[in-house]
Amino acid sequence: MTNFVLLGTLVCLLLVSALLVIDKKYESRSLFIQMQKQEKMLDNFAIEWGQLQLELTMLTEENRVESVAKNKLKLIMPRREKVIYLKQ
């Protein structure tokens, strides 16, 4: 009789263990999928950052700034005596 009880207990423990393994495997897969999504977002942000850096470089080029100032804003270079230099 005690052998049957022991066998029943072992079978129950085996089933519980198997269910826990299945649950942890499912959780592991879910976390892996979530990690892949986060890595893809990180790649997209890196691409966007590179594009923004390139755009910033293009927009801050000296000749572009000067061209926009002259053509769109109709600014002119001040005379030499009107320029004030600041020192720290």
NUKE-317893 format. One record per atom (N, C-alpha, C): residue number from 0; x negated, y negated, z negated; residue in one letter; chain. Coordinates in steps of 0.2 Angstrom, whole numbers, plus 5000, padded with zeros to 4 digits. Layout:
<r k="NUM" px="X" py="Y" pz="Z" r="A" c="A"/>
...
***
This chain:
<r k="0" px="4996" py="5006" pz="5000" r="M" c="A"/>
<r k="0" px="5000" py="5000" pz="5000" r="M" c="A"/>
<r k="0" px="4996" py="4994" pz="5000" r="M" c="A"/>
<r k="1" px="4990" py="4994" pz="4996" r="T" c="A"/>
<r k="1" px="4986" py="4988" pz="4996" r="T" c="A"/>
<r k="1" px="4982" py="4987" pz="5002" r="T" c="A"/>
<r k="2" px="4981" py="4992" pz="5006" r="N" c="A"/>
<r k="2" px="4978" py="4992" pz="5012" r="N" c="A"/>
<r k="2" px="4983" py="4988" pz="5017" r="N" c="A"/>
<r k="3" px="4989" py="4989" pz="5017" r="F" c="A"/>
<r k="3" px="4994" py="4986" pz="5021" r="F" c="A"/>
<r k="3" px="4994" py="4978" pz="5020" r="F" c="A"/>
<r k="4" px="4994" py="4977" pz="5013" r="V" c="A"/>
<r k="4" px="4994" py="4970" pz="5011" r="V" c="A"/>
<r k="4" px="4988" py="4966" pz="5013" r="V" c="A"/>
<r k="5" px="4982" py="4970" pz="5012" r="L" c="A"/>
<r k="5" px="4976" py="4967" pz="5015" r="L" c="A"/>
<r k="5" px="4976" py="4966" pz="5022" r="L" c="A"/>
<r k="6" px="4978" py="4971" pz="5026" r="L" c="A"/>
<r k="6" px="4979" py="4970" pz="5033" r="L" c="A"/>
<r k="6" px="4983" py="4965" pz="5035" r="L" c="A"/>
<r k="7" px="4989" py="4964" pz="5032" r="G" c="A"/>
<r k="7" px="4994" py="4959" pz="5034" r="G" c="A"/>
<r k="7" px="4991" py="4952" pz="5032" r="G" c="A"/>
<r k="8" px="4987" py="4951" pz="5027" r="T" c="A"/>
<r k="8" px="4984" py="4945" pz="5025" r="T" c="A"/>
<r k="8" px="4979" py="4943" pz="5030" r="T" c="A"/>
<r k="9" px="4975" py="4948" pz="5032" r="L" c="A"/>
<r k="9" px="4969" py="4947" pz="5037" r="L" c="A"/>
<r k="9" px="4972" py="4945" pz="5044" r="L" c="A"/>
<r k="10" px="4978" py="4948" pz="5046" r="V" c="A"/>
<r k="10" px="4981" py="4947" pz="5052" r="V" c="A"/>
<r k="10" px="4984" py="4939" pz="5052" r="V" c="A"/>
<r k="11" px="4987" py="4938" pz="5046" r="C" c="A"/>
<r k="11" px="4989" py="4931" pz="5046" r="C" c="A"/>
<r k="11" px="4984" py="4926" pz="5046" r="C" c="A"/>
<r k="12" px="4978" py="4927" pz="5043" r="L" c="A"/>
<r k="12" px="4972" py="4923" pz="5043" r="L" c="A"/>
<r k="12" px="4969" py="4922" pz="5050" r="L" c="A"/>
<r k="13" px="4969" py="4928" pz="5054" r="L" c="A"/>
<r k="13" px="4967" py="4928" pz="5061" r="L" c="A"/>
<r k="13" px="4972" py="4923" pz="5065" r="L" c="A"/>
<r k="14" px="4978" py="4924" pz="5064" r="L" c="A"/>
<r k="14" px="4983" py="4920" pz="5068" r="L" c="A"/>
<r k="14" px="4982" py="4912" pz="5066" r="L" c="A"/>
<r k="15" px="4981" py="4911" pz="5060" r="V" c="A"/>
<r k="15" px="4980" py="4904" pz="5058" r="V" c="A"/>
<r k="15" px="4974" py="4901" pz="5061" r="V" c="A"/>
<r k="16" px="4969" py="4905" pz="5061" r="S" c="A"/>
<r k="16" px="4962" py="4903" pz="5063" r="S" c="A"/>
<r k="16" px="4963" py="4902" pz="5071" r="S" c="A"/>
<r k="17" px="4966" py="4907" pz="5074" r="A" c="A"/>
<r k="17" px="4967" py="4906" pz="5082" r="A" c="A"/>
<r k="17" px="4971" py="4900" pz="5083" r="A" c="A"/>
<r k="18" px="4976" py="4898" pz="5080" r="L" c="A"/>
<r k="18" px="4980" py="4892" pz="5081" r="L" c="A"/>
<r k="18" px="4976" py="4886" pz="5080" r="L" c="A"/>
<r k="19" px="4972" py="4886" pz="5074" r="L" c="A"/>
<r k="19" px="4967" py="4880" pz="5073" r="L" c="A"/>
<r k="19" px="4962" py="4879" pz="5079" r="L" c="A"/>
<r k="20" px="4959" py="4885" pz="5081" r="V" c="A"/>
<r k="20" px="4955" py="4884" pz="5087" r="V" c="A"/>
<r k="20" px="4958" py="4881" pz="5093" r="V" c="A"/>
<r k="21" px="4964" py="4883" pz="5094" r="I" c="A"/>
<r k="21" px="4968" py="4880" pz="5100" r="I" c="A"/>
<r k="21" px="4969" py="4873" pz="5099" r="I" c="A"/>
<r k="22" px="4971" py="4871" pz="5093" r="D" c="A"/>
<r k="22" px="4973" py="4864" pz="5091" r="D" c="A"/>
<r k="22" px="4966" py="4860" pz="5092" r="D" c="A"/>
<r k="23" px="4961" py="4862" pz="5090" r="K" c="A"/>
<r k="23" px="4954" py="4858" pz="5090" r="K" c="A"/>
<r k="23" px="4952" py="4858" pz="5097" r="K" c="A"/>
<r k="24" px="4953" py="4863" pz="5101" r="K" c="A"/>
<r k="24" px="4951" py="4863" pz="5108" r="K" c="A"/>
<r k="24" px="4955" py="4858" pz="5112" r="K" c="A"/>
<r k="25" px="4962" py="4857" pz="5111" r="Y" c="A"/>
<r k="25" px="4966" py="4853" pz="5114" r="Y" c="A"/>
<r k="25" px="4964" py="4845" pz="5112" r="Y" c="A"/>
<r k="26" px="4963" py="4845" pz="5105" r="E" c="A"/>
<r k="26" px="4960" py="4838" pz="5103" r="E" c="A"/>
<r k="26" px="4954" py="4836" pz="5106" r="E" c="A"/>
<r k="27" px="4949" py="4841" pz="5107" r="S" c="A"/>
<r k="27" px="4943" py="4839" pz="5110" r="S" c="A"/>
<r k="27" px="4944" py="4837" pz="5117" r="S" c="A"/>
<r k="28" px="4948" py="4840" pz="5121" r="R" c="A"/>
<r k="28" px="4950" py="4839" pz="5128" r="R" c="A"/>
<r k="28" px="4953" py="4832" pz="5128" r="R" c="A"/>
<r k="29" px="4958" py="4830" pz="5124" r="S" c="A"/>
<r k="29" px="4961" py="4824" pz="5123" r="S" c="A"/>
<r k="29" px="4956" py="4818" pz="5122" r="S" c="A"/>
<r k="30" px="4951" py="4819" pz="5117" r="L" c="A"/>
<r k="30" px="4946" py="4814" pz="5116" r="L" c="A"/>
<r k="30" px="4941" py="4814" pz="5122" r="L" c="A"/>
<r k="31" px="4940" py="4819" pz="5125" r="F" c="A"/>
<r k="31" px="4935" py="4819" pz="5131" r="F" c="A"/>
<r k="31" px="4938" py="4815" pz="5137" r="F" c="A"/>
<r k="32" px="4945" py="4816" pz="5138" r="I" c="A"/>
<r k="32" px="4949" py="4812" pz="5143" r="I" c="A"/>
<r k="32" px="4949" py="4804" pz="5141" r="I" c="A"/>
<r k="33" px="4950" py="4803" pz="5135" r="Q" c="A"/>
<r k="33" px="4950" py="4796" pz="5132" r="Q" c="A"/>
<r k="33" px="4943" py="4793" pz="5133" r="Q" c="A"/>
<r k="34" px="4938" py="4797" pz="5132" r="M" c="A"/>
<r k="34" px="4931" py="4794" pz="5133" r="M" c="A"/>
<r k="34" px="4929" py="4793" pz="5140" r="M" c="A"/>
<r k="35" px="4932" py="4797" pz="5144" r="Q" c="A"/>
<r k="35" px="4930" py="4796" pz="5152" r="Q" c="A"/>
<r k="35" px="4934" py="4789" pz="5154" r="Q" c="A"/>
<r k="36" px="4940" py="4788" pz="5151" r="K" c="A"/>
<r k="36" px="4944" py="4782" pz="5153" r="K" c="A"/>
<r k="36" px="4940" py="4776" pz="5150" r="K" c="A"/>
<r k="37" px="4937" py="4776" pz="5144" r="Q" c="A"/>
<r k="37" px="4933" py="4771" pz="5141" r="Q" c="A"/>
<r k="37" px="4927" py="4770" pz="5145" r="Q" c="A"/>
<r k="38" px="4924" py="4775" pz="5148" r="E" c="A"/>
<r k="38" px="4918" py="4774" pz="5152" r="E" c="A"/>
<r k="38" px="4919" py="4771" pz="5158" r="E" c="A"/>
<r k="39" px="4925" py="4773" pz="5161" r="K" c="A"/>
<r k="39" px="4927" py="4770" pz="5168" r="K" c="A"/>
<r k="39" px="4928" py="4762" pz="5167" r="K" c="A"/>
<r k="40" px="4931" py="4760" pz="5161" r="M" c="A"/>
<r k="40" px="4933" py="4753" pz="5160" r="M" c="A"/>
<r k="40" px="4926" py="4750" pz="5159" r="M" c="A"/>
<r k="41" px="4921" py="4753" pz="5155" r="L" c="A"/>
<r k="41" px="4915" py="4750" pz="5154" r="L" c="A"/>
<r k="41" px="4911" py="4749" pz="5161" r="L" c="A"/>
<r k="42" px="4912" py="4754" pz="5165" r="D" c="A"/>
<r k="42" px="4909" py="4753" pz="5172" r="D" c="A"/>
<r k="42" px="4912" py="4747" pz="5176" r="D" c="A"/>
<r k="43" px="4919" py="4746" pz="5175" r="N" c="A"/>
<r k="43" px="4922" py="4741" pz="5179" r="N" c="A"/>
<r k="43" px="4920" py="4734" pz="5176" r="N" c="A"/>
<r k="44" px="4919" py="4734" pz="5169" r="F" c="A"/>
<r k="44" px="4917" py="4728" pz="5166" r="F" c="A"/>
<r k="44" px="4910" py="4726" pz="5168" r="F" c="A"/>
<r k="45" px="4906" py="4731" pz="5169" r="A" c="A"/>
<r k="45" px="4899" py="4730" pz="5171" r="A" c="A"/>
<r k="45" px="4899" py="4727" pz="5178" r="A" c="A"/>
<r k="46" px="4903" py="4730" pz="5182" r="I" c="A"/>
<r k="46" px="4903" py="4727" pz="5189" r="I" c="A"/>
<r k="46" px="4906" py="4720" pz="5189" r="I" c="A"/>
<r k="47" px="4911" py="4719" pz="5185" r="E" c="A"/>
<r k="47" px="4914" py="4712" pz="5185" r="E" c="A"/>
<r k="47" px="4909" py="4707" pz="5182" r="E" c="A"/>
<r k="48" px="4905" py="4709" pz="5177" r="W" c="A"/>
<r k="48" px="4900" py="4705" pz="5174" r="W" c="A"/>
<r k="48" px="4895" py="4703" pz="5179" r="W" c="A"/>
<r k="49" px="4893" py="4708" pz="5183" r="G" c="A"/>
<r k="49" px="4888" py="4706" pz="5189" r="G" c="A"/>
<r k="49" px="4891" py="4702" pz="5194" r="G" c="A"/>
<r k="50" px="4897" py="4702" pz="5196" r="Q" c="A"/>
<r k="50" px="4900" py="4698" pz="5200" r="Q" c="A"/>
<r k="50" px="4900" py="4691" pz="5198" r="Q" c="A"/>
<r k="51" px="4902" py="4690" pz="5191" r="L" c="A"/>
<r k="51" px="4903" py="4684" pz="5188" r="L" c="A"/>
<r k="51" px="4896" py="4680" pz="5188" r="L" c="A"/>
<r k="52" px="4891" py="4684" pz="5186" r="Q" c="A"/>
<r k="52" px="4884" py="4682" pz="5186" r="Q" c="A"/>
<r k="52" px="4882" py="4679" pz="5193" r="Q" c="A"/>
<r k="53" px="4883" py="4683" pz="5198" r="L" c="A"/>
<r k="53" px="4882" py="4681" pz="5205" r="L" c="A"/>
<r k="53" px="4885" py="4674" pz="5207" r="L" c="A"/>
<r k="54" px="4892" py="4674" pz="5205" r="E" c="A"/>
<r k="54" px="4896" py="4668" pz="5206" r="E" c="A"/>
<r k="54" px="4893" py="4662" pz="5202" r="E" c="A"/>
<r k="55" px="4891" py="4663" pz="5196" r="L" c="A"/>
<r k="55" px="4888" py="4658" pz="5192" r="L" c="A"/>
<r k="55" px="4882" py="4655" pz="5195" r="L" c="A"/>
<r k="56" px="4877" py="4660" pz="5198" r="T" c="A"/>
<r k="56" px="4871" py="4658" pz="5201" r="T" c="A"/>
<r k="56" px="4873" py="4654" pz="5207" r="T" c="A"/>
<r k="57" px="4877" py="4656" pz="5211" r="M" c="A"/>
<r k="57" px="4879" py="4653" pz="5217" r="M" c="A"/>
<r k="57" px="4882" py="4646" pz="5216" r="M" c="A"/>
<r k="58" px="4886" py="4645" pz="5211" r="L" c="A"/>
<r k="58" px="4889" py="4639" pz="5209" r="L" c="A"/>
<r k="58" px="4885" py="4634" pz="5206" r="L" c="A"/>
<r k="59" px="4879" py="4636" pz="5203" r="T" c="A"/>
<r k="59" px="4875" py="4632" pz="5200" r="T" c="A"/>
<r k="59" px="4868" py="4630" pz="5204" r="T" c="A"/>
<r k="60" px="4868" py="4633" pz="5210" r="E" c="A"/>
<r k="60" px="4862" py="4631" pz="5214" r="E" c="A"/>
<r k="60" px="4862" py="4624" pz="5215" r="E" c="A"/>
<r k="61" px="4856" py="4621" pz="5215" r="E" c="A"/>
<r k="61" px="4855" py="4614" pz="5215" r="E" c="A"/>
<r k="61" px="4858" py="4611" pz="5221" r="E" c="A"/>
<r k="62" px="4857" py="4614" pz="5227" r="N" c="A"/>
<r k="62" px="4859" py="4611" pz="5233" r="N" c="A"/>
<r k="62" px="4867" py="4611" pz="5233" r="N" c="A"/>
<r k="63" px="4870" py="4616" pz="5231" r="R" c="A"/>
<r k="63" px="4877" py="4617" pz="5231" r="R" c="A"/>
<r k="63" px="4880" py="4611" pz="5226" r="R" c="A"/>
<r k="64" px="4877" py="4610" pz="5220" r="V" c="A"/>
<r k="64" px="4880" py="4605" pz="5216" r="V" c="A"/>
<r k="64" px="4879" py="4598" pz="5219" r="V" c="A"/>
<r k="65" px="4873" py="4597" pz="5222" r="E" c="A"/>
<r k="65" px="4872" py="4591" pz="5226" r="E" c="A"/>
<r k="65" px="4877" py="4590" pz="5231" r="E" c="A"/>
<r k="66" px="4878" py="4595" pz="5235" r="S" c="A"/>
<r k="66" px="4883" py="4595" pz="5241" r="S" c="A"/>
<r k="66" px="4890" py="4593" pz="5239" r="S" c="A"/>
<r k="67" px="4892" py="4596" pz="5233" r="V" c="A"/>
<r k="67" px="4899" py="4595" pz="5231" r="V" c="A"/>
<r k="67" px="4899" py="4588" pz="5228" r="V" c="A"/>
<r k="68" px="4894" py="4586" pz="5225" r="A" c="A"/>
<r k="68" px="4894" py="4579" pz="5222" r="A" c="A"/>
<r k="68" px="4895" py="4574" pz="5227" r="A" c="A"/>
<r k="69" px="4891" py="4575" pz="5233" r="K" c="A"/>
<r k="69" px="4891" py="4570" pz="5238" r="K" c="A"/>
<r k="69" px="4897" py="4570" pz="5242" r="K" c="A"/>
<r k="70" px="4899" py="4576" pz="5244" r="N" c="A"/>
<r k="70" px="4905" py="4577" pz="5249" r="N" c="A"/>
<r k="70" px="4912" py="4576" pz="5246" r="N" c="A"/>
<r k="71" px="4913" py="4580" pz="5241" r="K" c="A"/>
<r k="71" px="4919" py="4580" pz="5238" r="K" c="A"/>
<r k="71" px="4921" py="4575" pz="5233" r="K" c="A"/>
<r k="72" px="4916" py="4573" pz="5229" r="L" c="A"/>
<r k="72" px="4917" py="4568" pz="5224" r="L" c="A"/>
<r k="72" px="4914" py="4561" pz="5226" r="L" c="A"/>
<r k="73" px="4911" py="4561" pz="5231" r="K" c="A"/>
<r k="73" px="4909" py="4554" pz="5234" r="K" c="A"/>
<r k="73" px="4904" py="4551" pz="5229" r="K" c="A"/>
<r k="74" px="4900" py="4555" pz="5226" r="L" c="A"/>
<r k="74" px="4895" py="4552" pz="5221" r="L" c="A"/>
<r k="74" px="4888" py="4550" pz="5225" r="L" c="A"/>
<r k="75" px="4885" py="4545" pz="5223" r="I" c="A"/>
<r k="75" px="4878" py="4543" pz="5226" r="I" c="A"/>
<r k="75" px="4873" py="4543" pz="5221" r="I" c="A"/>
<r k="76" px="4867" py="4544" pz="5223" r="M" c="A"/>
<r k="76" px="4861" py="4544" pz="5218" r="M" c="A"/>
<r k="76" px="4860" py="4537" pz="5216" r="M" c="A"/>
<r k="77" px="4859" py="4536" pz="5209" r="P" c="A"/>
<r k="77" px="4858" py="4529" pz="5207" r="P" c="A"/>
<r k="77" px="4851" py="4527" pz="5208" r="P" c="A"/>
<r k="78" px="4851" py="4520" pz="5209" r="R" c="A"/>
<r k="78" px="4844" py="4517" pz="5210" r="R" c="A"/>
<r k="78" px="4839" py="4519" pz="5204" r="R" c="A"/>
<r k="79" px="4833" py="4519" pz="5206" r="R" c="A"/>
<r k="79" px="4828" py="4521" pz="5201" r="R" c="A"/>
<r k="79" px="4828" py="4517" pz="5195" r="R" c="A"/>
<r k="80" px="4829" py="4510" pz="5195" r="E" c="A"/>
<r k="80" px="4830" py="4506" pz="5189" r="E" c="A"/>
<r k="80" px="4836" py="4508" pz="5185" r="E" c="A"/>
<r k="81" px="4841" py="4511" pz="5187" r="K" c="A"/>
<r k="81" px="4847" py="4512" pz="5184" r="K" c="A"/>
<r k="81" px="4847" py="4519" pz="5180" r="K" c="A"/>
<r k="82" px="4841" py="4523" pz="5181" r="V" c="A"/>
<r k="82" px="4841" py="4530" pz="5178" r="V" c="A"/>
<r k="82" px="4838" py="4529" pz="5171" r="V" c="A"/>
<r k="83" px="4841" py="4532" pz="5166" r="I" c="A"/>
<r k="83" px="4838" py="4532" pz="5160" r="I" c="A"/>
<r k="83" px="4836" py="4539" pz="5158" r="I" c="A"/>
<r k="84" px="4830" py="4539" pz="5155" r="Y" c="A"/>
<r k="84" px="4827" py="4546" pz="5153" r="Y" c="A"/>
<r k="84" px="4828" py="4546" pz="5146" r="Y" c="A"/>
<r k="85" px="4830" py="4552" pz="5143" r="L" c="A"/>
<r k="85" px="4830" py="4553" pz="5136" r="L" c="A"/>
<r k="85" px="4825" py="4558" pz="5134" r="L" c="A"/>
<r k="86" px="4822" py="4556" pz="5128" r="K" c="A"/>
<r k="86" px="4817" py="4561" pz="5125" r="K" c="A"/>
<r k="86" px="4819" py="4564" pz="5119" r="K" c="A"/>
<r k="87" px="4817" py="4570" pz="5117" r="Q" c="A"/>
<r k="87" px="4819" py="4572" pz="5111" r="Q" c="A"/>
<r k="87" px="4814" py="4570" pz="5105" r="Q" c="A"/>
***
